[in-house]
Amino acid sequence: MLKSFLSFFENSKKSSSPSYTLELATAALLSEIVSADNEITAEEREEYEKQLQKHVNLDEEALSQLLKKGEATAEEAVDLVQFTQVVNQHCNAQERIDIIKSLWAIAYADSSLAPLEESTIRQIAELLYVPHSQFIKSKLEVIENTYL
């Protein structure tokens, strides 16, 4: 009886784990920063769209749908691991660093950095195996491009 229960549990776990495309996983990660500080500004939304477009090759209508689906997926998510696993499987080190730069760009879009935004970016960087030195370097590059 215990074996059948464990078998049932394993099968239900396998069938309930959603799989995401790289595009949707990226959109969800970027969306996490838009809503991280619970203040969604027009500048952050605009930057979200701009940054997502850098990572995906879609026409305007498909991009609009991906933006909405990314927001909804991020909102429903329990953790970030499900998205970062997809990114780690499909992206090389430089592409993962580019995602971190995009996260910083969204965080700084409203000219302020909330502690929760920085914390979320740090968590994502760690899950993407981006070294701390590159995490800081990416932040400084975005600040330099944004404010100078």
Secondary structure in CASP SS format (residue, H / E / C, confidence):
PFRMAT SS
TARGET T0000
AUTHOR 0000-0000-0000
METHOD secondary structure of the structure
MODEL  1
M C 1.00
L H 1.00
K H 1.00
S H 1.00
F H 1.00
L H 1.00
S H 1.00
F H 1.00
F H 1.00
E H 1.00
N H 1.00
S H 1.00
K H 1.00
K H 1.00
S H 1.00
S H 1.00
S C 1.00
P C 1.00
S C 1.00
Y C 1.00
T C 1.00
L H 1.00
E H 1.00
L H 1.00
A H 1.00
T H 1.00
A H 1.00
A H 1.00
L H 1.00
L H 1.00
S H 1.00
E H 1.00
I H 1.00
V H 1.00
S C 1.00
A C 1.00
D C 1.00
N C 1.00
E C 1.00
I C 1.00
T C 1.00
A H 1.00
E H 1.00
E H 1.00
R H 1.00
E H 1.00
E H 1.00
Y H 1.00
E H 1.00
K H 1.00
Q H 1.00
L H 1.00
Q H 1.00
K H 1.00
H H 1.00
V C 1.00
N C 1.00
L C 1.00
D C 1.00
E H 1.00
E H 1.00
A H 1.00
L H 1.00
S H 1.00
Q H 1.00
L H 1.00
L H 1.00
K H 1.00
K H 1.00
G H 1.00
E H 1.00
A H 1.00
T H 1.00
A H 1.00
E H 1.00
E H 1.00
A C 1.00
V C 1.00
D C 1.00
L C 1.00
V H 1.00
Q H 1.00
F H 1.00
T H 1.00
Q H 1.00
V H 1.00
V H 1.00
N H 1.00
Q H 1.00
H H 1.00
C C 1.00
N C 1.00
A H 1.00
Q H 1.00
E H 1.00
R H 1.00
I H 1.00
D H 1.00
I H 1.00
I H 1.00
K H 1.00
S H 1.00
L H 1.00
W H 1.00
A H 1.00
I H 1.00
A H 1.00
Y C 1.00
A C 1.00
D C 1.00
S C 1.00
S C 1.00
L C 1.00
A C 1.00
P H 1.00
L H 1.00
E H 1.00
E H 1.00
S H 1.00
T H 1.00
I H 1.00
R H 1.00
Q H 1.00
I H 1.00
A H 1.00
E H 1.00
L H 1.00
L C 1.00
Y C 1.00
V C 1.00
P C 1.00
H H 1.00
S H 1.00
Q H 1.00
F H 1.00
I H 1.00
K H 1.00
S H 1.00
K H 1.00
L H 1.00
E H 1.00
V H 1.00
I H 1.00
E H 1.00
N H 1.00
T H 1.00
Y H 1.00
L C 1.00
END
